[in-house]
Amino acid sequence: MTGNEAIAAKLIAMERAALDRWGAGDPSGYLEISAPDVAYFDPFLERRLDGLEALTALYESLRGAIHVDRYELIDPKVQVCGEAAVLTFNLNSYTGATAMRWNCTEVYRSDKAGWRLIQTHWSITQHLKS
């Protein structure tokens, strides 16, 4: 496995672990891998959130309210450029009979704390289906 392949495997594993926790109503998986200067885009918000404090406030308001029965992380791709890496993927999430389809771009930076999210961008590719 090359260095870039090892980085890709690590970042995809980090994302899956955060998604597992998210689906169980625990947003801390994402908070723990986010840098203090994280920027966050969400289709349900009017504007970008800046910083871990703002992201924490949003996620705490959602704690316990999110439930995902299962998800599919589709075609994850990691592009490494020095101390930064971009992870892109599609996500299908299922709760009961409701399915949501997402695009996601996650930008990670490696520093003394390890790989941390510095930019997250979620968009809906297909609206709710029942």
C-alpha positions in Angstrom: 0.0 0.0 0.0 1.4 3.4 -1.0 1.4 6.4 1.4 -1.5 7.9 -0.4 -3.4 4.6 -0.3 -2.8 4.4 3.5 -4.1 8.0 3.9 -7.1 7.2 1.8 -7.9 4.1 3.9 -7.5 6.1 7.1 -9.8 9.0 6.1 -12.5 6.7 4.7 -12.4 4.7 8.0 -12.6 8.0 10.0 -15.6 9.0 7.9 -17.4 5.7 8.3 -16.8 5.8 12.1 -18.3 9.3 12.3 -21.3 8.2 10.1 -21.9 5.2 12.3 -22.2 7.4 15.3 -24.2 10.1 13.5 -26.8 7.4 12.5 -27.1 6.5 16.1 -27.9 10.1 17.1 -24.3 10.9 18.3 -22.7 13.8 16.3 -19.5 13.6 18.5 -17.8 11.4 15.9 -17.7 14.4 13.5 -16.9 16.9 16.2 -13.9 14.9 17.4 -12.4 14.8 13.9 -13.1 18.5 13.1 -10.4 21.2 13.3 -11.0 24.3 15.4 -11.2 26.3 12.1 -13.6 24.0 10.3 -16.0 25.5 7.7 -19.3 23.7 7.2 -22.0 23.9 4.5 -25.3 22.1 4.9 -28.3 22.3 2.5 -30.6 23.0 5.5 -28.7 26.1 6.5 -28.7 29.5 4.8 -25.0 30.2 5.4 -21.7 28.5 6.0 -20.9 27.8 9.7 -17.4 28.9 10.7 -15.5 27.2 13.5 -15.8 24.2 15.8 -17.8 26.2 18.3 -20.6 27.0 15.8 -20.6 23.4 14.5 -20.8 22.1 18.0 -23.8 24.3 18.8 -25.6 23.0 15.6 -24.8 19.4 16.3 -25.8 19.6 19.9 -29.2 20.8 18.8 -29.5 17.6 16.7 -28.1 15.2 19.3 -30.4 12.2 19.7 -32.8 13.5 17.0 -31.0 11.8 14.0 -31.6 8.1 13.4 -30.3 6.3 10.3 -31.1 2.6 9.9 -28.4 2.1 7.4 -26.3 3.9 4.8 -24.3 3.3 1.7 -21.0 5.1 1.3 -20.7 5.1 -2.5 -17.5 5.4 -4.5 -15.3 7.3 -2.0 -12.3 9.0 -3.6 -9.4 10.6 -1.7 -7.1 13.0 -3.4 -4.0 13.8 -1.4 -2.0 17.0 -1.9 0.8 17.4 0.7 -0.7 18.0 4.1 -4.2 18.2 2.7 -6.6 15.6 1.4 -10.0 15.8 -0.2 -12.5 13.0 0.3 -15.6 13.0 -2.0 -18.4 10.4 -2.0 -22.1 9.9 -2.5 -24.2 8.7 0.4 -27.5 7.0 0.5 -29.1 7.0 3.9 -32.2 5.0 4.9 -34.6 5.6 7.8 -37.6 3.3 7.6 -39.1 3.8 4.2 -37.4 7.2 3.7 -34.2 7.4 1.6 -32.0 10.4 1.1 -29.2 10.8 -1.4 -26.3 13.1 -0.7 -23.1 14.4 -2.2 -20.3 15.1 0.2 -16.9 16.8 0.0 -14.6 16.6 3.1 -11.3 18.5 3.2 -8.8 17.2 5.7 -5.6 18.7 6.9 -2.8 16.8 8.6 -1.1 18.6 11.5 0.3 17.6 15.0 -3.3 16.5 16.0 -3.5 14.2 13.0 -6.0 14.4 10.1 -8.8 16.8 10.9 -11.7 18.1 8.9 -11.2 21.7 7.9 -14.1 22.0 5.4 -17.3 20.0 5.0 -19.9 20.4 2.2 -23.1 18.4 2.1 -25.7 18.7 -0.7 -28.8 16.7 -1.5 -28.7 14.9 -4.8 -32.3 13.6 -4.6 -35.0 14.8 -2.3 -36.8 12.6 0.1 -38.3 9.4 -1.3 -40.9 7.3 0.5 
